[in-house]
Amino acid sequence: MNEMSMNKLEFNKMKEQLIGYAVSDPGKDLAKRLSPSTNPSQIRSWLLETEEGARLLATGASIPLSAMEGMVAFMALLGKGKIYTEVELGQLSQWLAAVSQMKRYMDAKREAAPTISGYADSMNDCPELRKELDRCIRHGQLTDQASPGLADIRRHLEAAEERTRRKLEHSLGKYKNALQEPIVSKRGGHYVIAVKRDLRKQVPGTVWDESASGQTLFVEPADVAELQAEWQMWKSDEERERTVILSRLSELAELETYRLRWNVEAMASLDFIFARAKMSRTYEGIAPVILDQPFIKLVDARHPLLGPGCFPLNVEIGGRLRQLIITGPNTGGKTVALKTMGLLALMNQSGLLVPAGKGTAFGVFTQIMADVGDGQSIEQSLSTFSAHMESLREMLMTANGRSLILLDELAAGTNPDEGIALSIAVLEDFLAKHSLVAATTHFNEIKRFASRTEGCTNARMAFDAETLKPLYRLEIGEAGDSYAFAIARRFGLPERVVSRAEERAAAYRTGKESPEELVDRSNKPDRPTEKAEPVPAVYEGVRTSSEDLPKEKIIKGSVSGDQNMETSVSRPLSVGDCVWISPLKRTGIVYKPANERGDVIVQVEKNKISFNHKRLSLYISGVQLYPGSGYDMDIVFDTKENRKARKAMSRKYVPGLRIESPPEDPMA
């Protein structure tokens, strides 16, 4: 599995929680090494263990798990000839007692948990070793029963110590005038009395220490020294006997090396199993159905890190449906839906119960890869788009029919047109590889791709448009809106800004404007300068100057870029079409369509000028400008005087009345 993807899906946080539920260091080590399996049999076995552990915990009984204190260091030196101390051997005895208790407990729970009860059967509490340790060691000390020699030596030690104590009490009375204070203490392992420095000669013996001021000397009286030497001799004998006993006990432990090591492994496994069970019970996890084919069916699934207030997720992907495109507003739960799908799939393949309802099912995936978050990195010089490309490159190289791909915010971080095209190409490639893909997007082009492509479908996160609150409910089969304007109002953006955005969005949808045209128009002044010629516009079907109309009633457009200005239009230009004239950088109205040479006569203000059709691009279709099919174009192309004259001439002959039109101005 991809480590970076697992971290993006927060699997590392689940492992941190799991480690905290283990009680022993070996159990914690197993939790740290937990990694999703791709073996269906292994996954089923792990889930069964966890399920049995959770069942036992549900009874309310206390599991006799051992913290195995000191056992890691003990096992590391076992078999290397080390002589263990009384404390270490005492810990071994306590641990063997815990092994025995666990065996009895699991034997009693065999019916409820047959699988993990079998693990306890393999443990051996080494009764002979444990009995000998309990006989020889108590409270971290060797007992007198450890050996006859040790008991004899300790009797002599006690007798020597008693004689020394009586002799010291006698010395306190004998030298009381020379004492600083009548107490007995120890210095350097010798019993001493506190003597005044200036009366030192009154107390024969050996000085072993002095006070900080130098006024008190700690003297071992000469008549006590002989008894002290006898005590020291017995103390040395005790130490030699202690070494003999500990060597014997250490050798007995080494004879059980295999059983002891196996006990550690078995106890660590049980600790790990119950840690998984404890964590699973915190979010009421269940064991899902494991399928042979790549498939995900979530029933009332919840993200385990979001707590009990998390909204349930119901989704199904797999079989003939290979791709799910999730749409909806920001903060609506799209990313959480992706993370829930990915994290629960990882948990399932790691033997962890998942927080979901009955009927939840998973296939087994060889790769679970996610591109969630912007992935920016200053250290690695990665922008949002670069980070997406890094993730997609690895996905495209390794994806197969058993891959689960999770993509958040397709087409983000770059030019929308190019990002959309690239995203659709990526989805097509994953579809060809039969990978399961769940992706989120806001772009209509990707939504249309999902609705028209076999094996793909749209889904939306439900949103209450009246209360402007997300419902966190995934609805399969339909694309959702982003509700950007409603959310913008909810967060307090000025109404003038939101209203203007709605107008422009409506223009995009009807084809009257494109985003590129908006940028081109926004970079121009709203009113022409004194030197600039007024640009014609169209208002309710009548050509006029843009200076004569209020800005909000002018229907404008612009070209998408210079590269499109010099190309021919996609259809022949018709009379009445509004066109963009590249040489003049302004608009005009087609007066006569193209002749055999491709020349078009265009009316610019009151002048009629000829242009080659390659210099023109359609700006606004005449169908959109003029109402009805029989619109009188003379209103646009002729003067008011000429139209009156023509009307009068149509009724009767008027002497001297004539119609004059300005000559056409040819211009290449």
C-alpha positions, -999 to +999 in steps of 0.1 A: +000+000+000+011+036-007+023+051+026+015+087+016-020+078+006-026+060+039-015+091+057-038+113+036-066+090+046-056+093+082-048+056+087-018+067+108-041+084+133-061+051+137-028+033+143-018+058+170-051+052+188-046+014+184-011+016+200-026+034+230-050+005+236-022-021+239-010-027+274+024-043+267+054-032+247+054-063+224+017-056+218+024-020+210+051-031+185+026-053+167+002-023+165+030-001+151+038-027+124+001-031+113-003-028+076-033-037+053-031-072+038-041-081+003-048-118+012-085-124+016-079-154+040-057-133+062-082-105+063-111-128+072-089-144+100-080-110+114-116-098+114-127-130+131-101-125+159-112-088+164-148-098+164-143-125+191-123-101+212-150-075+210-176-101+220-156-110+251-152-073+260-190-068+256-196-092+285-179-068+309-152-092+321-117-080+327-092-096+304-061-108+324-036-093+299+000-089+311+021-058+306+051-082+304+072-057+324+109-064+319+102-094+295+116-077+264+150-072+280+149-106+297+142-124+264+169-104+246+196-119+269+180-154+273+204-181+261+235-159+264+246-172+298+235-141+318+229-145+355+197-128+362+190-108+394+163-115+420+142-087+405+144-100+370+136-136+380+108-123+402+093-105+372+096-138+352+076-155+380+049-129+379+046-131+342+043-169+342+015-164+367-002-141+343+002-167+315-014-193+337-043-169+345-048-161+308-049-198+299-076-204+325-096-174+314-095-183+277-104-219+285-135-207+302-144-185+271-139-212+245-175-212+234-177-175+228-142-171+213-130-204+199-103-189+176-084-168+201-090-194+229-069-217+207-040-192+208-040-194+246-038-232+244-004-229+228+010-210+258+029-228+285+032-214+320+062-236+328+049-249+361+082-264+373+102-233+367+075-211+382+073-233+413+111-231+418+111-193+413+083-189+438+101-210+464+134-192+460+123-155+455+098-134+473+094-096+470+126-094+449+148-112+475+161-147+478+144-166+506+161-187+532+145-217+515+165-211+483+193-235+497+203-250+530+237-233+527+221-199+524+199-205+554+230-215+575+250-185+564+222-161+573+219-176+608+256-169+614+252-134+600+224-127+624+244-140+653+275-119+644+253-088+639+237-093+673+271-096+691+283-065+673+252-045+683+256-055+720+293-045+719+285-011+704+259-004+731+286-012+757+310+012+739+284+040+740+284+037+778+322+032+781+331+063+760+302+085+768+323+115+779+341+115+745+310+112+723+295+141+704+261+122+706+252+087+718+242+071+684+255+043+663+257+047+625+274+031+595+303+044+574+319+024+546+301-007+558+314-004+594+295+004+626+309+036+641+302+060+669+305+099+668+335+111+688+346+146+696+378+155+677+397+168+708+388+137+727+398+113+699+426+096+719+401+084+745+385+061+720+410+036+704+399+024+670+397+033+633+384+066+619+362+060+589+347+094+583+343+129+598+316+156+599+315+186+575+328+209+602+356+185+612+346+186+648+331+150+649+350+119+639+332+086+632+353+059+648+350+021+648+360+011+683+389-014+684+369-039+705+342-040+678+365-044+648+371-081+654+333-088+655+329-066+624+354-087+605+336-119+614+303-104+601+320-093+569+333-129+563+298-143+566+284-116+543+309-126+516+298-163+520+262-151+516+271-133+483+288-164+469+258-186+478+235-160+463+254-162+430+252-200+430+214-199+435+208-173+408+230-192+384+209-223+390+176-204+385+189-186+354+199-220+339+165-234+346+150-204+327+173-210+298+161-246+295+126-231+289+138-206+262+115-218+234+084-219+256+092-185+271+097-169+237+065-185+224+046-172+254+058-137+247+046-139+211+012-154+221+006-129+248+016-100+225-008-113+199-037-115+224-028-080+235-029-068+199-062-086+192-079-071+223-064-036+214-082-039+180-113-050+198-112-022+223-108+005+196-135-011+175-159-009+204-154+029+207-171+034+174-194+003+175-176-014+146-188-045+128-170-071+106-181-065+070-187-091+043-155-099+024-161-104-014-138-118-040-143-090-065-133-053-061-164-038-045-175-013-018-209-012-002-213+011+028-244+010+048-247+039+074-210+042+075-193+068+096-158+083+097-143+069+130-124+101+138-154+124+136-172+111+167-208+101+172-222+133+155-209+121+121-235+118+094-239+082+080-227+075+044-245+051+021-227+043-012-221+014-035-194+011-062-181-019-081-193-044-106-205-026-137-202+008-119-165+016-119-165+054-114-185+076-090-182+114-096-194+132-064-206+168-067-221+193-044-213+225-024-181+231-005-184+220+032-210+196+020-191+165+029-176+154-005-140+150+008-153+133+040-171+108+018-139+100-001-119+097+031-146+075+047-145+051+018-107+049+017-101+047+054-127+020+060-112+000+032-078+002+048-092-006+082-111-036+068-079-050+052-061-044+085-084-066+106-102-036+122-139-036+125-155-007+106-181+018+119-210+008+096-243-010+095-252-046+087-249-053+049-216-034+045-193-053+022-157-049+008-137-065-019-099-068-015-078-041-031-041-045-040-038-007-040-057+020-022-045+054-035-058+088-027-051+123-038-068+144-011-057+179-002-036+204-022-003+187-014+017+219-016+052+217-003+078+245+000+106+220+007+098+200-024+089+230-045+054+216-053+025+237-062-011+224-059-011+213-095+024+198-094+014+178-063-017+165-081+004+155-111+029+136-088+001+116-073-016+109-106+016+098-123+021+070-097-016+061-098-016+057-136+016+037-135+004+011-109-034+011-111-051-021-122-085-039-118-080-043-081-072-006-073-093+019-054-086+054-066-098+084-046-094+119-063-105+151-046-112+182-066-105+171-102-092+198-125-080+220-095-049+241-095-046+250-132-064+265-162-100+251-160-103+241-196-070+223-196-076+208-162-110+195-172-097+179-204-068+163-185-091+151-158-115+134-183-085+118-200-073+104-166-108+091-158-109+074-192-075+057-186-086+044-152-118+032-168-098+013-193-078-003-165-111-013-147-100+005-115-126+016-090-126+055-089-144+079-066-138+115-074-151+149-064-155+179-088-174+212-093-171+212-131-201+206-153-180+191-181-169+163-158-205+158-146-216+154-183-188+129-189-200+108-160-236+109-171-228+099-207-201+073-201-209+036-194-195+024-161-197+060-146-224+078-127-229+111-108-237+115-072-244+146-051-241+156-015-276+169-006-279+205+003-309+225+017-311+255-005-336+272+018-316+270+051-282+270+032-271+240+052-255+208+039-274+176+047-244+153+044-264+128+025-250+112-006-275+107-034-265+085-063-275+091-099-277+129-101-252+157-103-253+184-077-248+222-077-221+240-059-244+266-044-215+290-045-238+321-046-260+310-018-230+301+004-214+334-005-244+353+007-244+331+039-209+343+046-217+379+041-203+388+007-218+421-006-251+416-025-238+438-055-209+413-059-230+382-057-258+396-080-232+406-106-217+371-104-251+355-109-257+376-141-223+366-155-229+329-147-262+331-165-245+346-195-220+317-195-248+291-194-267+307-223-236+311-244-237+348-246-204+351-228-175+328-220-150+333-191-124+344-216-147+370-230-154+382-195-117+387-189-113+405-223-142+428-216-132+434-180-098+447-191-115+475-212-129+508-198-166+509-193-167+541-213-145+550-243-119+578-239-123+611-258-100+599-285-115+565-289-144+559-313-176+547-297-182+509-301-215+500-316-238+479-294-273+465-299-302+474-276-335+457-281-328+451-318-318+487-327-282+496-335-270+526-316-238+539-300-228+525-266-225+561-254-262+566-258-273+538-235-270+530-198-243+503-193-267+479-176-288+477-208-260+472-233-256+437-247-219+432-252-196+404-262-159+400-270-136+376-288-119+348-269-084+357-280-064+371-309-057+337-322-094+333-330-098+368-347-079+358-379-097+326-385-129+321-405-162+317-386-177+283-381-207+292-404-213+317-433-221+352-420-256+364-425-271+398-429-277+413-395-250+393-377-229+414-353-192+406-360-158+415-344-136+433-369-100+424-362-083+453-380-105+479-363-107+462-329-144+469-328-178+455-338-200+460-369-232+447-385-231+425-417-247+444-445-240+420-473-227+384-469-195+371-485-192+372-523-173+347-544-140+362-532-150+360-495-155+397-491-182+408-466-196+443-464-200+455-428-217+486-416-195+504-391-213+534-376-228+550-408-201+536-431-203+504-451-169+488-454-157+457-471-136+431-452-124+397-461-143+371-440-110+359-425-108+392-407-142+388-391-155+366-362-191+361-352-198+383-322-236+380-317-259+361-341-285+382-359-312+357-347-304+368-311-304+405-320-336+410-340-371+397-330-391+376-354-382+364-389-395+394-409-376+422-391-371+452-413-333+455-416-336+490-432-340+502-397-305+492-391-288+500-424-306+531-438-311+566-426-343+579-413-347+603-442-342+575-468-367+553-451-393+581-451-386+587-488-388+551-497-422+548-478-435+579-497-423+566-531-440+532-524-474+550-522-471+575-552-447+594-574-432+624-557-414+647-581-378+655-572-377+629-544-347+606-545-328+582-523-290+585-519-267+560-501-231+565-493-206+546-514-192+513-501-157+517-488-136+488-501-110+476-475-090+444-476 
